[in-house]
Amino acid sequence: MHQLKTGTLYIVPTPIGNLLDITYRGLEILKNVDLIVAENIQHTNILLQKFNITNHLVLMNKDNENQKSDNLIKKLQAGVSIALVSNAGTPVINDPGFILVKKCYFFNIKVIPLPGACAAITALSASGLANNRFCYEGFLPSKKTARCNLLLSLKNETRTIIFYESKYRILQSMEDIIDQIDKNRYMVIAREITKKWESIHRDKAHLMLKWLKEDKCRYKGELVIIIEGFKKILKHNVSKKVWDTFCLLRDVLSLKKSVTLTAKIHQVSKNNLYQYAIKKDSDNT
């Protein structure tokens, strides 16, 4: 472990459920910095006690962030090393800390981020949905009108979309996703990631809502919603002649073979035909 740099802010991710997910480097920094800035001192103490770490903690939440940031900047300028943590996951992502980090750059104070846990990325990696391009939207608005407006604005978003949601609003939000985006859009709900009751369920939106309503336990705890991006299908690219050939072949062959043979017979795009066939199947479900 290299000696900590004085007057430096370290951004230290903490576990999102399983305390063993903390990194060795994260533990070393929490042990050796001059003080730890925490969103909830009692919550952070659970982690510190688990690894026998004793250090000075300072509370900084969304209510006192402006005032605390000014005080912390003075300490950093005086050479104090500080670790910033949130209740769980990577600090600043939907958690307090943005103002402090921004002021650090204004006062030329070094900021060193550590890699670590993040519920959105962890869930995305196991979603089975495209993950090369995605957008993170944080928590959905609590008010229905604002929530619906946001969802409608994302209807044609081609990237995979990630939200956080509360167990208290998930059913209402699912209804709005169906109404404003698409009842047949594939999505994933990841619950209690890394914890004992972790579950990851993937289905079309309208089937997902039905699945949730069958058992309240399916939406208890921390929830990540991941929605498949919009896929534009140019229907006029598949002529009636091509589609008729495909349907005849599909009666006796697999989807893949039917697409391959139809594309070869008519010299059309195999990928476009495949996407069109998938879309037609979704519409009829």
Summary of the structure (lengths in Angstrom):
residues: 285
radius of gyration: 24.3
end to end distance: 56.9
largest distance: 77.4
contacts: 885
relative contact order: 0.11
helix: 44%
strand: 17%
